[in-house]
């Protein structure tokens, strides 16, 4: 098998795996599929975790995961897709970080891995077996990569910082204590 084809097949498998998992998690948030809470249930959970307003946070997380995942799987607008998914996973990492690294203890291992794979695909590109390739990479150019990751980094920093401030307030600390 030719090296280029191997690389393209590898990128396709990573895109389909990470994109599929992200889409599934996002549709749980947005539509309640696969046992998820839908917008209302996710909004309540987001508020409880310190993400306010909850409904807007639920929609943003759901779109970052479902939309970013779908675009990654298709290999379309790959830098924006990877950046959006990685940004959404930064929020999830902030929730799980206090429990340490390993997922078995509630840690951030899983969302960090999904975010790293999404970011890596966003930077690397989708390969030739993709809609970006078919469209001559119109949405997969160096300027798009820089812009997408800059916007995602700023947005994730603001969201995580706002959550941290909410969790430090007496009301936020009480909610976390009550949930455990």
N, C-alpha and C positions, 0 to 999 in steps of 0.2 A: 504494500500500500504506500502510495506516495506521501512524503512528509507533510505537504500542504493539506492534503485531504485528511490526514490523521489529525492535524491541528484543528481544521474546520469541524470535524466530527467531535473532537473533544470540547470545543467551544459550544457546539450545539447541545451536547449532553449536559454541560454545566448550565447553559441558559434554560434548557427545559426543566432540569431538576430544581434549580433555585427559583426560577420564574414560576413553576408550578406550585411549589410550597408557598411562596409569597402570595400568589393569587388566592390560594385556598384560605390562608389566614386573613387576607383582605376581605374576601367575600363573607367570611364569618362576621367581620365587623360591619360591613355595609348591608348585607342582606340576611344575616342569620343562618346562612348555609353551613353545613357540616357541624351543626350543633353550636353555632356561634350566637352571640347576643343580639345581632342586628344593630342598627344605629342606636336605638334607645337603650338597650342593655349595655352596649359598649360605651355610650355616653356616660351612663351612671358609673361604670367601672373606671373610665378615664378621670372623672371628677374625683372619685375615691383615691385614685393614684396621684392626684395633684395636678392633672392636666385640665386647665380651665380655659374657656368654657368647654364642658364635656362633649357636647354635640359637635362643635366645630373640630375639636381634637379627634373625635371618633371618625369623622368624615375624612380629615387629613390623613390619619393613620391608615384608614381603609383604602383610600385612593393611592397613597404611597406604596402600600403593599400590593393591592390588586392591580392597580394600573401599572406600577413599576414592574411587577412580576409578569403581567401579560406582555408588556412591551419587551422585556428581557427575553421571554420565551420566543417571541416573534423575531427578535433581533431588529427591532425598529426603534429609532431614536435611542439607541443603546446608551449613550452617555447620560442623557436625561433620565432614562429608566433606571440605570444603575445608581445615579445620584439620589433619585427620589426614594428608592428602596433602601439605600444605605442610610439616608436621613431618617426614615421611619424606624429603622432598626436602632439608630442612636437613641431614640426615645425609649425603645424597649430595653436597651442595655441599661439606661439610667434607672429603670424600675427594678431590674434584677441585680444590679451591681452590689447592693448591700448584702446579698446572700452569697457573695463570692463568685468564683469562676464556674464551677461545675453545675450543669443543668440538673443533675440528680438532687442537688440541694437547693434548687430554685435559682441558681446563679445565671450569669449572663452569657454563658458559652454558646448557646443556640442562636440567639439574636445577633451576637457578635459574628458568628460564622456566616450567617445569612447576609449580614451587612457587608462583610469583607468580600464575599463572593460577588455580590451585586456591584460593589465598588470596583473590584478587579475587572469584571466584565465591562463595566462602563468605561474604564480607562483603556483596556486592551482592545475592545471592539468585538463585534459579534462573529466575525469570520465570514466566509463566503456563502455559507448556507443560512442566509438571513434576508429579511426585507431591506435592511440598510444596504446590503450589497446590490440587490436588485434596483434600488433607487439611486445607485451611484453615490451612496454615503452622503446624501444631502443633509441628513440630520445627525451625521456622525463625523463631524469635522473638528479639528483641534479647538477652534473658538467655542464650539458647543460644549466640548468636554470641560474647558476652563469655566465657562459661564455656569453650566449645570452644577458642577461640584462646588463652585463658590456660593451660589444661591443656596444649595442644599446645606452646606456647612454653616452659613449664617443662620438659616432657618432652624436647623437642629440645635445650634448653640443657644439661640433665643428661647426655643421651646424648653430645652433641658434646664436652662438657667431659671426660667420662669417657674418651672416645676420645683426646682430645688428651693427657690425662695418661698413658694407656697408650702412646701413640706417643712421648712424651718419655722414657719409661723405656728403659734400655739394651736390654732384650729387644725392645720394640716398634720401636725404631730399627733393630735388626738385621733384623727381619722385612721392613720397608719396603725396606731396602737390598738384601736378597736378591731381592725381587720385581721389581726394575727392571733 
